[in-house]
Amino acid sequence: MKFSLFTVFDNYSELVPRSAGQFFDEVLEQTMQAEQLGFDGVWYAEHHFSEYGVSPSPPVLLAAAAKMTDRIRLGVAVSVLPLRDPVQVAEDYAVVDVLSGGRLNMGLGSGYLTHEFHGFKVPMGDKALRFNDALDVLLKAWRGETFSHEGPYFQYPEIRLNVVPVQRPHPELWVASLRQEGVKHIARMGHRIMGIAYVNSNSREELAEVIRTYKEHFRSHGHGDPEQLELPVAFHVHVAPSLAEAEANAKEAINLYLRTRKYGKNIQYEDLRAREQAIFGSPDEVVEQIQRYRAIGVNHFMALMNFGALEHRKVMQSLELFAKHVIPALR
């Protein structure tokens, strides 16, 4: 099982006197700590125009992380393809892969926040078709060959990137979806899935069914053995000496986070606990909860530890407990 640290970058300037610069410094310190403690990777989200996430340019942050680390995989979760020029996306992330020596993990998504589409003047109803067109451009560009493209949304004359990824034919790639219809489409294309557990499922059983559906369709479309695929799924995590201490540290923070989420406004921490989607507790309790997800096919656990304006000190403490006691029990 692999383990990574996932940061959404929610930041509440009206509630917490923390500038974007200070927050970025904290996240980069958490990234360096994750590498030192043996995590396999980190993932940074992309969001625009609100406190929902102050990470409008993940490749810039990942480039900084690339020069501060040596081993850990560096991922975006996710690059919102319909909002961007796909050639620019290809160039930006090629630079990250080069700077990191081939450590980029590329998560892709079609987006879901109305205000972001409105801000970029992109019709939200077109997002699926724009995503498919942009992905076609991205993969063509990363080949490093001269190409042209005449798609429904993006058109380019003959061009060729002058910087291409180290990883060939392209960086490790995932597409975000944990919905039944979404994973069928991704499986048909032969790509891997990733996502946040609570967004699309209400229980471990629902997530298990989605994973089964994906694997069945991946295999039936001739893409090989799905059991060999790395399937990252994200969960909110806080580890402390006891469940009571974990809740005292982070319950208020996760409720603040959920109040600002499109998919979280009608639920609170207690709801996530009942659904086994908030992984809080002592190291032994956290191990037990993750084991149940490993049993249904989650083989890459994304730990979302920095949420709801949680103090940097508490994030670092949870990170250390997770690395020292949880990872060795499950790897």
N, C-alpha and C positions, 0 to 999 in steps of 0.2 A: 504494500500500500504506500502511496506517495502522499506527502503533506506539503501544503503551501499556505501562505498568508495572503489574504484577500483584503484590499482596502477600497471602500466605496467613496471615501473623501467627503462624507457629509460633515458640514461645518456650520455652526450657528453663531454668527458674529454678534447677533443681538443678545445672545444668552451667555456666550463665553468670550472673554477678551483674548482671543487668539487670532492673529493675522494669518492670511494664507501662507505667507512665508514661514511663519513659525510652524504651522501645520505640516507644510512640506518637509521641513527639517525633521520633525518628529517621525513622519512616515519613513523618511530615508534612514533615520537611526533604527527604526524598527526593522527595516529591510536588512541592514547590516547585521543586526542582532539575529535575525532569522537565519542568515547564512552561517554565522558563527555557531548557532545552536543546532545546525544540521537539517533545517527545512530544505525541501527540494526546490521550492520556487516561491515567487510572490506574483500577485496579480494586482494591477491598478485599473480602476474603472474609468470610464469617460462619461462626463455629464456637463451640462451647459446651463447658464442663466439662472441658477438658484442655489440655495443652501443644500439642496438635495445631493449635490456633489460638486466640489470645487476643483475638478480635474479636467479642464477643457482640452488639455493637450498631453495625453499620456506619453507619447513618444519623447517629449522633452524630459519628463520626470524619469522615464525608463533609461534615457541616455545618461542622466545624472547617476542613477543607480548602477548602471553598467560600469562606470568608472570608480565606484565605491566598493564593488564586489568582484569576486573572481570565479565563483562556481555556480551560484544559485541561478535557476532559470528565471527569466524576467518576462512577465506576461501582461497583456492588456485584456481586460474582461469587462466590456468588450469594445472594440472599435465599431462605432455605429456607421456602417457603410452608406446608408442612404443619405446621410447628412454631409458627406464629404466628396471631394473629387477623388476617385479611386487611384488615379496616378499619383496624386500627392500622398495618399495613404501608403501606396507601395514604396514611394521614395523615403518617406519619414521612417517607416518601420524597417526598411532595408538598412538605413543608417544605424538604427538601434541594434540590429543583428550583427552588423560589422563591428560596432563599438564594443559589443559584449562578447565578441569571439564566437558567435553562433549560439547564443543562449535565449533567443526570443521565442516565446510562446504566443501565438496569435489567436486571440479569441475574437470572433466576429458576431455581430448582431444587427437586427433590422431596426431596433429602437422601439420605444413604447411611451415616451413622454410627450404629450401634446405640445407643451410650451417649447420644447426643443425643436420640433418640426416647424412650429410657427416662427420661431426666431430665425431659422435658416430659410424660411419661405419654401419649404418642401411639403407638398401635399401628403398627409399621413396615409391616405388611402392608397398611395402608390408605393408604400415602403417595401412590400415583398418583391415586386417586380424591379424596383430600383436596386434592392439588395442583390438579386440574381445577376443583374447587368453589371453592377460594380464588382462583384466577386469574379466574374469572367475577366474583367479588365485587370484586376489585381493579379490573378494567376498568370495571365499573359505577360504582364509587365515584369513579374519576378523571374521569368525564364531567362531574361537578359538578352533576348533577341529583338530585332526590329519587328514591330507589329503595328497594325492599324485596327481600329474597332469602329463598327457602325451598329450600335445598339439602340434600343428605344429611348434611353435616357442619356447615354454617354457616347460621344463620338470623338475619335482621335485620328489624325493623319498618321503616317508612318513615323513612329518614334521609338526610342530605345533608351532605357535607363542607363545612366552612367555609374550608378552604384546599385549593386544587387546583393541580396542576402548571402551570407556565408553558407547557411544551410541549403542544400540542394535536394529536390528542385525548388523547394520553398520552405520557410519555417514551419514548425509544428502548428497545426491549424485545428480550431474547434469552432462550432457554430452554436450559439446560445439558444436553447429551447428545451423545456421539459414538459411540453404539451404533446398529446398523442399525435395530432396531425402534423405538428412541427417536426417531431422526431422521425416520422415516416418519410417526410420530404428530405430531411438531412441524410437519412440512411440511403435513400435512392441515389443521392449525389455522391455517396461514398465518404462523407465527412463525419467527424466525431461530434458528439454533443457535450454540452456543459450547461450549468445553470445554478440558480439559487433555489434550494429545496422548497422554502415556504411560498415562493412566488406562484408556482404552478401546481402544487400538490398539497393536500390537507392531511396526509398521513404517510407513514413509511410504506404502507401497502400500496398506496396510489403511485408513489415514486417507483416502487418495485415493478409495477405493471408497465409504467412508461419505459423503464429500462428493458424489460422483456420485449416490448413492442419494437423498440429501436433495434435490438440485437436480431430479432427475427427478420426484420426488413433489410437490415444490412447484409445478413447472410443470404437471403433469398434473391438479392440483386447482384450477387456474385462478387462482393467486395472482400471476401475472405472471412477469417475467423474473428467474430466480434469480441470473443473472450480475451483477445490480445490487445484490445484497445484501452487506452487510458481515458477514463470518464470522470472529469472533475465536477464535483457538486459542492456548493458552498453552504455553510451553516454558521449561525452566530455562536460564538464560543466564549466562555469566560471560565477560567480555572482558578480555584483558590483552595486553601486547605480544607474547606468544607462547602457544602451547598449553601448553607446559611451565609457564609462569608462571600461567596460568589454572587448571591442575590443582593446582598448589602452593597457590594461594589458596583454592580452593573445593571441591576433591574431598572432603575430610573433611566439609565442611559439607553437601554434597548427600547423602553417605552417611548422615549423622545424620538429615537430613530424610526420606530414604527408609525408614529403620528405623521411623519413627513413622507412616508412611502405611498406610492400609488396603490400598491397591493397590501398595505399594512394599516390603513386608516381605521379599519374596523376590528383590528385585533390588538391584543396586548401580550405581554410576556407570558402570562398564564395560559393564553391560547396556544402559543408556540410550544410551551412545555407539555401541554396536553397532547399536542400533535407530534411530540418528540423531535421538534425542529429547533429548539434552543438548547444547545449543548452546554449546560452550566453544571458546576459541581466540583467535587474533589477530583484529583487525577484518576482514582479508581472508578468513580462514577462516570467520568467522561470516557474512559476506555470502554466501559460496558456499553454506553450509548453508541459509540462509533462502531463497535463490533457488530451491532445489529444492522448498521448500514453497510458495512463491508459484506455481510452475508447476502445482501440483495444485489451486489454488483458495483457498489461505489468503491472504486479502487484508487481514487485520488480525492483526498479530503481537503477542501479549501476552508481554512479557518478564518472567519470574519471576526476579528478581535477588536478593531478600532471602530467604534460606532457610537453615535449619540453623545458626542463630546466627552467621552470617557477620558479620564486623565491619562496622559502619556505614561506616568509611573505605573498605573494599574494595568495598562496594556502590556508594558514590558514585563511585569511580574507574572501575568497570565501566560505570556509567550514563553517565559523561562520554565514555568511549571509544565506547560504542555510539551515542550521539547525534551525536558529531562525525565518525565515520568509517563507521558502518554505515547509519544512516538515510539520509544523502544519497546513498549508492550504490544504494538500493532504492526510494526514494520517487518 
